[in-house]
Amino acid sequence: MTDPAINFLYSKLLVQLEEYKNKLKCAEDELTGANFTLDSAVGRKLVSKCRILQIENKELGKEFTEGRFRQLQIALKMERKHRVELEESLQGELLSRTQILTIW
């Protein structure tokens, strides 16, 4: 006759073992279903879809880069225009003050 505590632990371990066996079986089944080769229909579809997505990603990246570049060009033009306006304003102010000083 075995100790009841050992018997309880043994029973509990057997239940856990069965649970892990079931989980392992499910994982193996999923892995088997996920396997494909380049010659299989699923494999060809996946490779084709990946190529299409790569092309789309390149196009989107190019559009994003060009759009951002265009925005920066517009901002640069606006900053240059603002700089010219400030220079003209400062030159006018400087001329005005110079005239005031020459009168004295």
Backbone as JSON, one array per atom type, in Angstrom:
{
  "sequence": "MTDPAINFLYSKLLVQLEEYKNKLKCAEDELTGANFTLDSAVGRKLVSKCRILQIENKELGKEFTEGRFRQLQIALKMERKHRVELEESLQGELLSRTQILTIW",
  "N": [[0.85, -1.17, 0.0], [0.52, 2.23, -0.88], [1.58, 5.51, 0.07], [-0.99, 7.91, 0.66], [-0.61, 10.58, -0.12], [1.41, 10.41, -2.03], [0.13, 8.83, -3.89], [-1.92, 10.6, -4.65], [-0.42, 12.7, -5.82], [0.72, 11.26, -7.92], [-1.53, 10.61, -9.42], [-2.38, 13.16, -10.12], [-0.2, 13.98, -11.69], [-0.46, 12.16, -13.8], [-2.82, 13.06, -14.98], [-2.0, 15.61, -15.81], [-0.04, 14.85, -17.63], [-1.6, 13.65, -19.64], [-3.01, 15.91, -20.49], [-0.91, 17.45, -21.55], [-0.08, 15.74, -23.57], [-2.3, 15.88, -25.25], [-2.22, 18.61, -25.95], [0.22, 18.64, -27.31], [-0.4, 16.97, -29.46], [-2.34, 18.53, -30.76], [-0.75, 20.74, -31.47], [1.08, 19.5, -33.2], [-0.66, 18.72, -35.22], [-1.49, 21.23, -36.18], [0.96, 22.18, -37.12], [1.5, 20.37, -39.14], [-0.55, 21.01, -40.89], [0.21, 23.56, -41.56], [2.49, 23.29, -43.03], [4.02, 23.63, -46.2], [4.99, 23.39, -49.62], [6.94, 24.87, -52.26], [5.94, 23.87, -54.55], [3.35, 23.12, -54.06], [-0.15, 23.98, -54.23], [-1.06, 25.77, -52.29], [1.37, 26.78, -51.42], [2.3, 28.09, -53.75], [0.33, 30.06, -53.99], [0.78, 31.51, -51.64], [3.41, 32.46, -52.04], [2.99, 34.0, -54.32], [1.21, 35.93, -53.33], [2.88, 37.14, -51.44], [4.8, 38.31, -53.13], [3.2, 40.18, -54.48], [2.48, 41.81, -52.31], [5.0, 42.79, -51.61], [5.6, 44.38, -53.85], [3.53, 46.26, -53.65], [4.26, 47.43, -51.21], [6.69, 48.64, -51.92], [5.77, 50.54, -53.77], [4.06, 52.09, -52.15], [5.93, 53.05, -50.3], [7.51, 54.59, -52.0], [5.64, 56.52, -52.86], [5.08, 57.72, -50.4], [7.59, 58.77, -49.72], [8.03, 60.55, -51.87], [5.83, 62.24, -51.53], [6.35, 63.35, -49.03], [8.75, 64.62, -49.61], [7.85, 66.53, -51.42], [6.2, 68.06, -49.75], [8.15, 69.12, -48.06], [9.56, 70.67, -49.89], [7.66, 72.64, -50.51], [7.35, 73.82, -47.98], [9.93, 74.83, -47.67], [10.03, 76.75, -49.73], [8.11, 78.54, -48.75], [9.35, 79.36, -46.38], [11.61, 80.62, -47.44], [10.39, 82.74, -48.81], [9.29, 84.08, -46.65], [11.63, 84.8, -45.33], [12.75, 86.61, -47.19], [10.8, 88.62, -47.08], [11.13, 89.43, -44.42], [13.77, 90.4, -44.55], [13.42, 92.57, -46.31], [11.7, 94.12, -44.77], [13.34, 94.66, -42.56], [15.4, 96.06, -43.85], [14.0, 98.31, -44.7], [13.29, 99.38, -42.2], [15.85, 99.86, -41.2], [16.76, 101.75, -43.05], [14.95, 103.81, -42.52], [15.64, 104.49, -39.87], [18.26, 105.22, -40.28], [17.94, 107.51, -41.81], [16.7, 109.15, -39.94], [18.76, 109.45, -38.12], [20.66, 110.79, -39.66], [19.5, 113.22, -40.0], [19.81, 114.51, -37.62]],
  "CA": [[0.0, 0.0, 0.0], [1.34, 3.44, -0.99], [1.17, 6.68, 0.84], [-2.06, 8.61, -0.05], [-0.08, 11.81, -0.72], [2.13, 10.01, -3.24], [-0.91, 8.38, -4.82], [-2.59, 11.81, -5.14], [0.51, 13.37, -6.73], [0.85, 10.41, -9.1], [-2.77, 10.79, -10.19], [-2.34, 14.52, -10.66], [0.8, 13.98, -12.76], [-1.02, 11.44, -14.94], [-3.78, 13.96, -15.62], [-1.21, 16.64, -16.5], [0.6, 14.19, -18.77], [-2.61, 13.51, -20.68], [-3.28, 17.25, -21.02], [0.23, 17.84, -22.38], [-0.12, 14.91, -24.78], [-3.34, 16.46, -26.11], [-1.7, 19.87, -26.48], [1.25, 18.29, -28.28], [-1.08, 16.45, -30.64], [-2.93, 19.68, -31.45], [0.34, 21.52, -32.06], [1.6, 18.74, -34.33], [-1.66, 18.8, -36.29], [-1.39, 22.57, -36.74], [2.22, 22.26, -37.85], [1.33, 19.59, -40.37], [-1.42, 21.79, -41.76], [0.89, 24.79, -41.98], [3.59, 22.96, -43.94], [3.73, 23.7, -47.62], [6.18, 23.46, -50.47], [6.75, 25.83, -53.34], [5.21, 23.2, -55.63], [1.95, 22.93, -53.7], [-1.03, 25.09, -54.61], [-1.04, 26.74, -51.2], [2.69, 27.41, -51.46], [2.35, 29.02, -54.88], [-0.53, 31.2, -53.67], [1.44, 32.33, -50.62], [4.54, 33.14, -52.66], [2.42, 35.02, -55.21], [0.67, 37.0, -52.47], [4.04, 37.84, -50.87], [5.37, 39.16, -54.19], [2.28, 41.3, -54.68], [2.6, 42.69, -51.16], [6.29, 43.48, -51.7], [5.47, 45.42, -54.87], [2.69, 47.31, -53.07], [5.04, 48.13, -50.19], [7.65, 49.52, -52.61], [5.02, 51.66, -54.34], [3.62, 52.96, -51.05], [7.12, 53.71, -49.79], [7.9, 55.62, -52.98], [4.64, 57.6, -52.77], [5.26, 58.41, -49.12], [8.83, 59.54, -49.8], [7.81, 61.66, -52.79], [4.88, 63.17, -50.91], [7.07, 64.04, -47.95], [9.72, 65.5, -50.26], [7.07, 67.65, -51.97], [5.8, 68.91, -48.62], [9.33, 69.85, -47.6], [9.86, 71.7, -50.89], [6.69, 73.73, -50.32], [7.71, 74.51, -46.73], [11.16, 75.57, -47.92], [9.66, 77.94, -50.51], [7.42, 79.47, -47.86], [10.36, 79.92, -45.48], [12.43, 81.56, -48.22], [9.57, 83.93, -49.04], [9.19, 84.77, -45.36], [12.95, 85.39, -45.08], [12.86, 87.78, -48.06], [9.92, 89.65, -46.52], [11.78, 89.95, -43.21], [14.92, 91.21, -44.97], [12.9, 93.84, -46.85], [11.18, 94.88, -43.64], [14.48, 95.14, -41.79], [16.08, 97.09, -44.64], [13.17, 99.52, -44.6], [13.45, 99.9, -40.84], [17.21, 100.37, -41.1], [16.8, 102.97, -43.85], [14.2, 104.81, -41.78], [16.44, 104.92, -38.71], [19.44, 105.91, -40.79], [17.5, 108.85, -42.21], [16.46, 109.91, -38.71], [20.05, 109.77, -37.53], [21.37, 111.76, -40.5], [18.85, 114.52, -39.82], [20.29, 115.11, -36.38]],
  "C": [[0.89, 1.24, 0.0], [0.74, 4.55, -0.16], [0.1, 7.44, 0.05], [-1.56, 9.9, -0.73], [0.64, 11.49, -2.02], [1.13, 9.57, -4.3], [-1.64, 9.58, -5.45], [-1.71, 12.53, -6.16], [0.66, 12.59, -8.03], [-0.37, 10.57, -10.01], [-2.79, 12.16, -10.87], [-1.36, 14.6, -11.83], [0.3, 13.24, -13.99], [-2.01, 12.31, -15.71], [-3.04, 15.04, -16.42], [-0.54, 16.06, -17.74], [-0.38, 14.05, -19.93], [-2.93, 14.87, -21.32], [-2.16, 17.69, -21.96], [0.3, 17.01, -23.66], [-1.14, 15.46, -25.77], [-2.88, 17.76, -26.74], [-0.65, 19.61, -27.55], [0.63, 17.79, -29.57], [-1.7, 17.58, -31.45], [-1.86, 20.51, -32.15], [0.93, 20.82, -33.28], [0.64, 18.79, -35.51], [-1.62, 20.17, -36.96], [-0.15, 22.72, -37.6], [2.12, 21.51, -39.17], [0.48, 20.36, -41.36], [-0.75, 23.03, -42.3], [2.03, 24.52, -42.94], [3.13, 23.09, -45.37], [5.06, 23.69, -48.36], [5.89, 24.45, -51.58], [5.98, 25.21, -54.5], [3.73, 23.03, -55.32], [1.14, 24.17, -54.09], [-1.01, 26.18, -53.55], [0.28, 27.5, -51.2], [2.79, 28.44, -52.57], [1.51, 30.26, -54.6], [0.15, 32.13, -52.65], [2.61, 33.11, -51.21], [4.05, 34.26, -53.57], [1.91, 36.21, -54.4], [1.81, 37.81, -51.86], [4.67, 38.77, -51.9], [4.5, 40.39, -54.43], [2.4, 42.31, -53.54], [3.93, 43.45, -51.17], [6.23, 44.62, -52.71], [4.64, 46.58, -54.33], [3.46, 48.11, -52.03], [6.05, 49.08, -50.83], [6.94, 50.75, -53.15], [4.57, 52.63, -53.25], [4.79, 53.72, -50.45], [7.56, 54.84, -50.7], [6.94, 56.8, -52.91], [4.82, 58.41, -51.49], [6.49, 59.31, -49.18], [8.64, 60.75, -50.7], [6.87, 62.69, -52.2], [5.55, 63.99, -49.83], [8.06, 65.03, -48.54], [9.01, 66.74, -50.81], [6.63, 68.6, -50.86], [6.97, 69.74, -48.12], [9.72, 70.94, -48.58], [8.93, 72.9, -50.72], [7.03, 74.53, -49.06], [8.96, 75.35, -46.92], [10.88, 76.85, -48.72], [8.99, 78.99, -49.63], [8.41, 80.14, -46.91], [11.24, 80.93, -46.21], [11.67, 82.86, -48.47], [9.47, 84.76, -47.77], [10.51, 85.47, -45.03], [13.14, 86.66, -45.91], [12.01, 88.93, -47.52], [10.54, 90.27, -45.27], [12.97, 90.83, -43.57], [14.47, 92.57, -45.49], [12.39, 94.73, -45.72], [12.32, 95.46, -42.82], [15.26, 96.22, -42.54], [15.31, 98.4, -44.6], [13.31, 100.17, -43.25], [14.83, 100.53, -40.67], [17.35, 101.69, -41.87], [16.09, 104.11, -43.12], [15.01, 105.34, -40.61], [17.69, 105.67, -39.16], [19.09, 107.34, -41.19], [17.26, 109.73, -40.99], [17.78, 110.35, -38.11], [20.81, 110.82, -38.36], [20.76, 113.15, -40.38], [19.44, 115.21, -38.6], [21.6, 115.7, -36.65]]
}
